[in-house]
Amino acid sequence: MKVIEGKLTASGQRIGIVASRFNEFITSKLISGAEDAFLRHGGNPDDLELAWVPGAFEIPSVAKKMALNDKYDAIVCLGAVIRGATPHFDMVANEVSKGIAQVALECGKPVLFGVITTDSIEQAIERAGTKAGNKGSDAMVSAIEMVNLMSQMH
């Protein structure tokens, strides 16, 4: 049986990041983690591009615009949706995840979900680089692997 696996080498890859400005104190840490992962895996900083959007809800539309552009091999979506006292959290979290998944399926390109959804600011901080690692870094590593995997599927 032939096994197809993606390597963790970012050399030559061009990756777009879409990041939410809302909760920027968390998102900026996710971006730093993603950038660090890209560079550690051999990526060129000139091949990484960041697009800021106002909030998490806006991520899918910009991710789609980037995914349709041949300039990018993958898109990494980063943001933080933190639960408040209203149902707004559930609506935003659900729509962002559905939207990002839809972009990936429609565009045939790796579009990674690095939007953290938490019940508290403390949980968000943990997922942005403390106890629970950095979800931005995790999303970038997955993007690198997926680009290499999909490039083998002609």
The 8 nearest C-alpha neighbors of each residue, nearest first, counted from 0:
[[1, 2, 3, 4, 152, 151, 148, 5],
 [0, 2, 3, 4, 151, 152, 148, 5],
 [3, 1, 0, 4, 5, 148, 151, 152],
 [2, 4, 1, 148, 5, 151, 152, 149],
 [5, 3, 148, 2, 6, 147, 144, 151],
 [4, 6, 148, 144, 147, 145, 7, 3],
 [5, 7, 144, 8, 147, 4, 148, 143],
 [6, 8, 144, 143, 40, 9, 5, 140],
 [7, 9, 40, 6, 10, 41, 143, 144],
 [10, 8, 42, 41, 12, 40, 143, 11],
 [11, 9, 42, 41, 12, 8, 43, 40],
 [12, 10, 9, 13, 42, 43, 46, 41],
 [13, 11, 9, 10, 72, 14, 42, 46],
 [14, 12, 46, 71, 72, 47, 11, 15],
 [13, 15, 73, 47, 71, 72, 74, 12],
 [14, 16, 74, 48, 47, 49, 71, 75],
 [15, 17, 49, 75, 74, 76, 48, 50],
 [18, 16, 76, 50, 49, 51, 77, 58],
 [19, 17, 77, 51, 78, 76, 52, 16],
 [18, 20, 54, 78, 52, 55, 21, 53],
 [19, 21, 23, 53, 54, 52, 22, 51],
 [20, 22, 54, 23, 19, 53, 55, 79],
 [23, 21, 24, 25, 79, 20, 26, 19],
 [24, 22, 26, 20, 25, 21, 27, 19],
 [23, 25, 22, 27, 26, 28, 21, 20],
 [26, 24, 23, 28, 27, 22, 127, 124],
 [25, 27, 23, 29, 78, 28, 24, 30],
 [26, 28, 30, 29, 25, 23, 24, 31],
 [29, 27, 31, 26, 30, 25, 127, 32],
 [28, 30, 135, 26, 32, 27, 31, 127],
 [31, 29, 33, 27, 32, 28, 135, 34],
 [30, 32, 28, 34, 29, 33, 35, 27],
 [31, 33, 136, 29, 35, 135, 30, 34],
 [34, 32, 136, 135, 30, 36, 139, 35],
 [33, 35, 37, 31, 36, 32, 30, 38],
 [34, 36, 32, 38, 33, 37, 39, 31],
 [37, 35, 39, 33, 136, 34, 38, 32],
 [38, 36, 34, 42, 40, 35, 39, 33],
 [37, 39, 42, 41, 35, 40, 36, 34],
 [40, 38, 36, 41, 37, 35, 42, 34],
 [39, 41, 8, 38, 9, 37, 42, 36],
 [42, 40, 10, 9, 38, 39, 8, 43],
 [41, 43, 9, 10, 38, 37, 40, 44],
 [42, 44, 45, 46, 38, 41, 10, 47],
 [45, 43, 46, 47, 42, 38, 34, 37],
 [46, 44, 43, 47, 48, 13, 42, 14],
 [47, 45, 13, 44, 43, 14, 48, 12],
 [48, 46, 14, 44, 45, 15, 13, 49],
 [47, 49, 15, 16, 14, 46, 50, 45],
 [50, 48, 16, 15, 17, 51, 47, 18],
 [49, 51, 17, 16, 18, 52, 48, 15],
 [52, 50, 18, 19, 17, 20, 49, 53],
 [51, 53, 19, 54, 20, 18, 57, 58],
 [54, 52, 20, 19, 21, 51, 57, 55],
 [55, 53, 19, 21, 56, 57, 52, 20],
 [54, 56, 19, 58, 57, 78, 95, 80],
 [55, 57, 54, 95, 58, 91, 94, 59],
 [58, 56, 55, 54, 59, 60, 52, 53],
 [57, 59, 55, 61, 56, 60, 62, 17],
 [60, 58, 62, 99, 98, 61, 57, 63],
 [61, 59, 63, 62, 58, 57, 64, 98],
 [62, 60, 64, 63, 59, 58, 65, 57],
 [63, 61, 59, 65, 60, 64, 66, 58],
 [62, 64, 66, 60, 61, 65, 102, 59],
 [63, 65, 61, 67, 62, 66, 60, 68],
 [66, 64, 62, 68, 63, 67, 61, 71],
 [67, 65, 63, 68, 64, 62, 106, 74],
 [66, 68, 64, 65, 63, 69, 106, 71],
 [69, 67, 65, 70, 66, 71, 64, 63],
 [70, 68, 71, 67, 72, 66, 65, 13],
 [69, 71, 68, 72, 13, 65, 14, 66],
 [72, 70, 13, 14, 69, 73, 15, 68],
 [71, 73, 13, 14, 12, 146, 70, 108],
 [74, 72, 109, 14, 71, 110, 108, 142],
 [73, 75, 110, 15, 16, 14, 111, 109],
 [74, 76, 16, 111, 110, 15, 17, 139],
 [77, 75, 17, 113, 112, 16, 111, 18],
 [78, 76, 113, 18, 114, 17, 75, 19],
 [79, 77, 114, 19, 26, 18, 55, 115],
 [78, 80, 115, 114, 116, 22, 81, 26],
 [79, 81, 116, 115, 117, 92, 82, 88],
 [82, 80, 117, 118, 116, 119, 79, 83],
 [83, 81, 118, 88, 117, 119, 80, 84],
 [82, 84, 85, 81, 88, 87, 118, 86],
 [83, 85, 82, 86, 87, 88, 81, 118],
 [86, 84, 87, 83, 88, 82, 89, 90],
 [85, 87, 88, 89, 90, 84, 83, 82],
 [86, 88, 90, 85, 89, 91, 83, 82],
 [89, 87, 82, 91, 86, 90, 92, 83],
 [90, 88, 92, 86, 87, 91, 93, 82],
 [89, 91, 87, 93, 88, 92, 94, 86],
 [90, 92, 94, 88, 93, 89, 95, 56],
 [93, 91, 89, 95, 90, 94, 88, 96],
 [94, 92, 90, 96, 91, 95, 89, 97],
 [93, 95, 97, 91, 96, 92, 98, 90],
 [94, 96, 98, 92, 97, 93, 56, 91],
 [95, 97, 99, 93, 98, 94, 100, 92],
 [98, 96, 94, 100, 95, 99, 101, 93],
 [99, 97, 95, 101, 59, 100, 96, 94],
 [98, 100, 59, 102, 96, 101, 97, 95],
 [101, 99, 103, 97, 98, 102, 96, 104],
 [100, 102, 98, 104, 99, 103, 105, 97],
 [101, 103, 99, 105, 100, 104, 63, 106],
 [104, 102, 110, 100, 101, 106, 105, 107],
 [103, 105, 101, 102, 107, 106, 100, 108],
 [106, 104, 102, 103, 107, 101, 108, 100],
 [105, 107, 108, 103, 104, 102, 66, 67],
 [108, 106, 104, 103, 105, 109, 102, 66],
 [107, 109, 106, 103, 73, 110, 66, 72],
 [110, 108, 73, 103, 145, 111, 142, 74],
 [111, 109, 74, 103, 73, 75, 108, 112],
 [110, 112, 75, 76, 138, 109, 113, 74],
 [111, 113, 76, 114, 138, 75, 110, 99],
 [114, 112, 77, 76, 138, 135, 134, 115],
 [115, 113, 78, 77, 79, 112, 76, 116],
 [114, 116, 79, 113, 80, 78, 117, 123],
 [117, 115, 80, 81, 79, 114, 92, 118],
 [118, 116, 81, 119, 123, 122, 82, 115],
 [117, 119, 82, 81, 122, 116, 120, 83],
 [120, 118, 121, 122, 117, 81, 82, 123],
 [119, 121, 123, 122, 124, 81, 118, 117],
 [120, 122, 124, 119, 123, 125, 118, 117],
 [123, 121, 125, 119, 124, 120, 117, 126],
 [122, 124, 120, 126, 121, 125, 117, 127],
 [123, 125, 127, 121, 122, 126, 120, 25],
 [126, 124, 129, 130, 122, 131, 123, 127],
 [127, 125, 131, 123, 133, 124, 128, 132],
 [128, 126, 133, 124, 29, 125, 28, 134],
 [127, 129, 133, 132, 126, 125, 124, 131],
 [128, 130, 125, 132, 131, 127, 126, 124],
 [131, 129, 125, 132, 128, 126, 124, 127],
 [130, 132, 126, 125, 129, 133, 128, 127],
 [133, 131, 128, 129, 126, 130, 134, 127],
 [134, 132, 128, 127, 136, 126, 135, 32],
 [133, 135, 137, 136, 126, 113, 127, 138],
 [136, 134, 29, 33, 32, 138, 133, 137],
 [135, 137, 33, 32, 139, 134, 133, 36],
 [136, 138, 134, 140, 135, 139, 141, 133],
 [139, 137, 141, 135, 113, 136, 140, 111],
 [138, 140, 142, 136, 33, 141, 137, 143],
 [141, 139, 143, 137, 142, 138, 136, 144],
 [140, 142, 138, 144, 139, 143, 145, 137],
 [143, 141, 139, 145, 140, 144, 146, 138],
 [144, 142, 140, 146, 141, 145, 9, 7],
 [143, 145, 5, 141, 7, 147, 6, 142],
 [144, 146, 148, 142, 147, 143, 149, 5],
 [147, 145, 149, 143, 148, 144, 150, 142],
 [146, 148, 5, 150, 144, 145, 149, 6],
 [147, 149, 5, 145, 4, 150, 146, 151],
 [148, 150, 152, 151, 146, 147, 145, 5],
 [149, 151, 147, 148, 152, 146, 153, 145],
 [152, 150, 149, 148, 153, 147, 3, 5],
 [153, 151, 149, 150, 148, 3, 147, 4],
 [152, 151, 150, 149, 148, 3, 147, 107]]
